[in-house]
Amino acid sequence: MSASVNRQILLIEKPAGKLGPEHFKLTEAALPEPKEGEALLRVRYISLDAANRAWMHGATYRSAVEANTVMAGGAIAEVMASNAPGLAAGDLVFGDTGWQEYASVPAKHLTKMPKLEPMTYLLSIYGIAGLTAYFGLLEIGKPKQGETVVVSAAAGSVGSIVGQIAKIWGCHVVGVAGGKDKCHWLRSELGFDATVDYKDGAVFKALRAAAPRGIDVYFDNVGGDILEACLPLMNNYGRIACCGAISQYDGVPSAHGPRGVPGLIVVKRLVMQGFIVMDFMAQRDRALTELQAWTSSGKIKVQEDVIDGLENTPKALIGLLAGENRGKRMIRV
């Protein structure tokens, strides 16, 4: 192995307000040695997700990221050496490697990935983004043909796939996104029926016009004001799949969540359910079979936003939180 140095990005300070470049530091360490049951990995593509920011606040479905440690993050990586049965040099895996070039990770925390081209699809359509969209919409949202589905952060990695699956299901699909360019792209390229530009303000009025028959399924990536605008428009027995709350992640969270929730949930008999994609991993093969069929037939268009260089990871996450990306953002290490 030619490399002897492992470049890493540390979170040197937990941000009190907005995340900035000053919260990170690029450093060098020795190559890790894999212990018994571990594999030495060379990181190929790092996934950037709004959840990265949430982990800095405190424990979520994983422990919090502490100051002066390697920033946490999922990645596609190649096995360089293995001290674990079932993994061999050359295998591709997904795991929480953190933001670094090499990592030693227990095999039990790694998921073996198929060798598919392009490799980036293992993070986007066939990775956490695609599986989150698939299970969140179909298992939690339970859309039926002819129903109206609204998805927020619709130009992002998960939202852009949710909308396309809802179209395959025969639904009227409304995407909420920031900016005229993103909204036009969702309609013209991805086949959304209507869009709402939240940067224009008057979200409730725009949603009511875009969803004249009311909302049957709301796929919520943002929480906050957009969730509040959707609630009064939900039809009786509507379903809300709660995937994330990006509006609350970066900086000072807004002082309120959606107001008037309990009454609306009771009167409209709504089901509002949070989920984590890991809950559905036993059904992963079935999901991947369908996602592969839809992608190869052109029913799903895959949009990726690949940025080169480990040193650009902090800036790329900050940009993602500001809504810079279309589709799945990742770093080619």
CORBEL-V351708 format. One record per pair of residues at least 12 apart in sequence whose C-alpha atoms are under 6 Angstrom apart, sorted by the first residue. I is the first residue (numbers start at 1). J is the second residue. Records with the same first field share a line. If there is no record, write none. Layout:
BEGIN
I: J ; J
END
This chain:
BEGIN
4: 31
5: 29 ; 30 ; 31
6: 28 ; 29 ; 30 ; 31 ; 101 ; 102
7: 27 ; 28 ; 100 ; 101
8: 26 ; 27 ; 28 ; 99 ; 100
9: 25 ; 26 ; 70 ; 99
10: 24 ; 25 ; 68 ; 69 ; 70 ; 71
11: 23 ; 24 ; 67 ; 68 ; 69 ; 71
12: 24 ; 67 ; 68
13: 67
17: 251 ; 252
18: 250 ; 251
34: 104
36: 83
37: 83 ; 84 ; 106
38: 83 ; 84 ; 105 ; 106 ; 107
39: 81 ; 82 ; 83 ; 104 ; 105
40: 79 ; 80 ; 81 ; 103 ; 104
41: 77 ; 78 ; 79 ; 80 ; 102 ; 103
42: 77 ; 78 ; 101 ; 102
43: 77 ; 101 ; 102
44: 76 ; 77 ; 333
45: 75 ; 76 ; 331 ; 332 ; 333
46: 75 ; 330 ; 331
47: 74 ; 75 ; 330
48: 329 ; 330
54: 249
71: 98 ; 99
72: 98
73: 96 ; 98
74: 95 ; 96 ; 97
75: 94 ; 95
76: 93 ; 94
77: 92 ; 93
78: 90 ; 91 ; 92
79: 91
92: 113
93: 111 ; 112 ; 113
94: 110 ; 111
95: 110
124: 328
129: 157 ; 158
132: 277
133: 158 ; 162
140: 241
141: 217 ; 239 ; 241
145: 169 ; 170 ; 171
146: 170 ; 171
147: 171 ; 216
148: 171 ; 172 ; 173 ; 215 ; 216
149: 173 ; 217 ; 218
150: 173 ; 174 ; 175 ; 218
151: 175 ; 218 ; 219
152: 176 ; 220 ; 221
153: 176 ; 177
154: 175 ; 176 ; 177
155: 326
156: 326 ; 327
157: 327 ; 328
173: 192 ; 193
174: 194 ; 195
175: 195
176: 195 ; 196
177: 197
178: 197 ; 198 ; 199
179: 197
183: 195
194: 210
204: 229
214: 233 ; 234 ; 235
215: 233 ; 234 ; 235
216: 235 ; 238
217: 238 ; 239 ; 240
218: 240
219: 240 ; 241
220: 241 ; 242 ; 243
221: 243 ; 244 ; 245
222: 244 ; 245 ; 246 ; 247
223: 245
224: 257 ; 258
228: 258
236: 268 ; 269
237: 269 ; 270
238: 270
239: 270 ; 271 ; 272
240: 272
241: 273
242: 273 ; 274
303: 327
304: 327 ; 328
305: 328 ; 329
306: 329 ; 330 ; 331
307: 331
308: 331 ; 332
309: 332 ; 333
310: 333
END
